[in-house]
Amino acid sequence: MCLAVPAKVLAVEGNLATVDLGGTQVQARLDALAEEVKVGDYLLVHTGFAIRRLDPEDAQETLRLFAELFQALDEQDGHQPV
């Protein structure tokens, strides 16, 4: 199974963006995108490559659902959410 996750663009330098991925800053290649990417955009990132620019509302909803899922998994395992 492959998973791509939304990430917020913090900086862009050429074909490389610094993005916020769950509170961690990582690099994402922009080579696969034909459209311009700017700071504040949300990208769908998979294995270090941006594969699509996302609507901000869709990105926020997806991130909210991930947080809900992780919280439910933590509660199921008997862990307290951080």
Phi and psi in degrees as GROMACS dihedral restraints (atoms count N, CA, C in turn):
[ dihedral_restraints ]
;  ai    aj    ak    al  type     phi  dphi    fc
    3     4     5     6     1  -109.6    20    10
    4     5     6     7     1   148.8    20    10
    6     7     8     9     1  -136.7    20    10
    7     8     9    10     1   127.6    20    10
    9    10    11    12     1  -111.3    20    10
   10    11    12    13     1   141.2    20    10
   12    13    14    15     1  -126.1    20    10
   13    14    15    16     1   149.3    20    10
   15    16    17    18     1   -69.9    20    10
   16    17    18    19     1   141.3    20    10
   18    19    20    21     1  -141.5    20    10
   19    20    21    22     1   139.5    20    10
   21    22    23    24     1   -90.0    20    10
   22    23    24    25     1   132.6    20    10
   24    25    26    27     1   -75.5    20    10
   25    26    27    28     1   125.3    20    10
   27    28    29    30     1  -101.7    20    10
   28    29    30    31     1   -31.4    20    10
   30    31    32    33     1  -158.9    20    10
   31    32    33    34     1   152.3    20    10
   33    34    35    36     1  -132.0    20    10
   34    35    36    37     1   129.3    20    10
   36    37    38    39     1  -135.4    20    10
   37    38    39    40     1   103.4    20    10
   39    40    41    42     1    63.6    20    10
   40    41    42    43     1  -126.0    20    10
   42    43    44    45     1   -96.5    20    10
   43    44    45    46     1    24.7    20    10
   45    46    47    48     1  -131.1    20    10
   46    47    48    49     1   130.6    20    10
   48    49    50    51     1  -117.4    20    10
   49    50    51    52     1   141.6    20    10
   51    52    53    54     1   -92.5    20    10
   52    53    54    55     1   125.2    20    10
   54    55    56    57     1  -125.9    20    10
   55    56    57    58     1   156.2    20    10
   57    58    59    60     1   -94.6    20    10
   58    59    60    61     1   114.8    20    10
   60    61    62    63     1  -117.1    20    10
   61    62    63    64     1    91.8    20    10
   63    64    65    66     1    63.9    20    10
   64    65    66    67     1    35.0    20    10
   66    67    68    69     1    90.8    20    10
   67    68    69    70     1    -2.1    20    10
   69    70    71    72     1  -113.4    20    10
   70    71    72    73     1   135.5    20    10
   72    73    74    75     1   -87.1    20    10
   73    74    75    76     1   125.9    20    10
   75    76    77    78     1  -134.7    20    10
   76    77    78    79     1   166.3    20    10
   78    79    80    81     1   -96.8    20    10
   79    80    81    82     1   141.7    20    10
   81    82    83    84     1  -131.6    20    10
   82    83    84    85     1   129.4    20    10
   84    85    86    87     1   -73.5    20    10
   85    86    87    88     1   141.9    20    10
   87    88    89    90     1  -107.9    20    10
   88    89    90    91     1     7.8    20    10
   90    91    92    93     1   -57.8    20    10
   91    92    93    94     1   -30.6    20    10
   93    94    95    96     1   -83.7    20    10
   94    95    96    97     1    -5.7    20    10
   96    97    98    99     1  -100.4    20    10
   97    98    99   100     1   134.7    20    10
   99   100   101   102     1   -89.7    20    10
  100   101   102   103     1   -19.9    20    10
  102   103   104   105     1   -92.9    20    10
  103   104   105   106     1   157.6    20    10
  105   106   107   108     1   -70.0    20    10
  106   107   108   109     1   141.3    20    10
  108   109   110   111     1  -117.4    20    10
  109   110   111   112     1   135.4    20    10
  111   112   113   114     1  -133.1    20    10
  112   113   114   115     1   163.9    20    10
  114   115   116   117     1   -55.7    20    10
  115   116   117   118     1   134.4    20    10
  117   118   119   120     1    99.3    20    10
  118   119   120   121     1   -18.5    20    10
  120   121   122   123     1   -68.2    20    10
  121   122   123   124     1   159.1    20    10
  123   124   125   126     1  -109.9    20    10
  124   125   126   127     1   136.1    20    10
  126   127   128   129     1  -121.2    20    10
  127   128   129   130     1   149.3    20    10
  129   130   131   132     1   -91.3    20    10
  130   131   132   133     1   117.2    20    10
  132   133   134   135     1  -114.6    20    10
  133   134   135   136     1   132.3    20    10
  135   136   137   138     1  -136.2    20    10
  136   137   138   139     1   124.2    20    10
  138   139   140   141     1    47.6    20    10
  139   140   141   142     1    41.4    20    10
  141   142   143   144     1    86.2    20    10
  142   143   144   145     1     3.0    20    10
  144   145   146   147     1  -119.4    20    10
  145   146   147   148     1   132.7    20    10
  147   148   149   150     1   -76.0    20    10
  148   149   150   151     1   124.1    20    10
  150   151   152   153     1  -108.7    20    10
  151   152   153   154     1   -11.0    20    10
  153   154   155   156     1  -168.4    20    10
  154   155   156   157     1   144.7    20    10
  156   157   158   159     1   -87.1    20    10
  157   158   159   160     1   139.6    20    10
  159   160   161   162     1  -110.3    20    10
  160   161   162   163     1   151.4    20    10
  162   163   164   165     1   -66.0    20    10
  163   164   165   166     1   133.8    20    10
  165   166   167   168     1   -55.9    20    10
  166   167   168   169     1   -38.5    20    10
  168   169   170   171     1   -66.6    20    10
  169   170   171   172     1   -41.1    20    10
  171   172   173   174     1   -63.6    20    10
  172   173   174   175     1   -40.9    20    10
  174   175   176   177     1   -63.0    20    10
  175   176   177   178     1   -45.5    20    10
  177   178   179   180     1   -62.4    20    10
  178   179   180   181     1   -40.3    20    10
  180   181   182   183     1   -64.6    20    10
  181   182   183   184     1   -42.4    20    10
  183   184   185   186     1   -63.6    20    10
  184   185   186   187     1   -43.7    20    10
  186   187   188   189     1   -63.4    20    10
  187   188   189   190     1   -38.1    20    10
  189   190   191   192     1   -63.3    20    10
  190   191   192   193     1   -41.8    20    10
  192   193   194   195     1   -66.0    20    10
  193   194   195   196     1   -39.2    20    10
  195   196   197   198     1   -60.6    20    10
  196   197   198   199     1   -45.1    20    10
  198   199   200   201     1   -61.6    20    10
  199   200   201   202     1   -41.1    20    10
  201   202   203   204     1   -62.7    20    10
  202   203   204   205     1   -43.6    20    10
  204   205   206   207     1   -62.2    20    10
  205   206   207   208     1   -47.7    20    10
  207   208   209   210     1   -63.1    20    10
  208   209   210   211     1   -38.1    20    10
  210   211   212   213     1   -64.4    20    10
  211   212   213   214     1   -43.6    20    10
  213   214   215   216     1   -63.3    20    10
  214   215   216   217     1   -40.7    20    10
  216   217   218   219     1   -64.9    20    10
  217   218   219   220     1   -41.2    20    10
  219   220   221   222     1   -62.4    20    10
  220   221   222   223     1   -43.5    20    10
  222   223   224   225     1   -65.6    20    10
  223   224   225   226     1   -37.3    20    10
  225   226   227   228     1   -64.0    20    10
  226   227   228   229     1   -37.3    20    10
  228   229   230   231     1   -83.3    20    10
  229   230   231   232     1    -1.9    20    10
  231   232   233   234     1    83.3    20    10
  232   233   234   235     1    12.5    20    10
  234   235   236   237     1   -93.6    20    10
  235   236   237   238     1   150.9    20    10
  237   238   239   240     1   -86.0    20    10
  238   239   240   241     1   135.8    20    10
  240   241   242   243     1   -61.0    20    10
  241   242   243   244     1   145.8    20    10
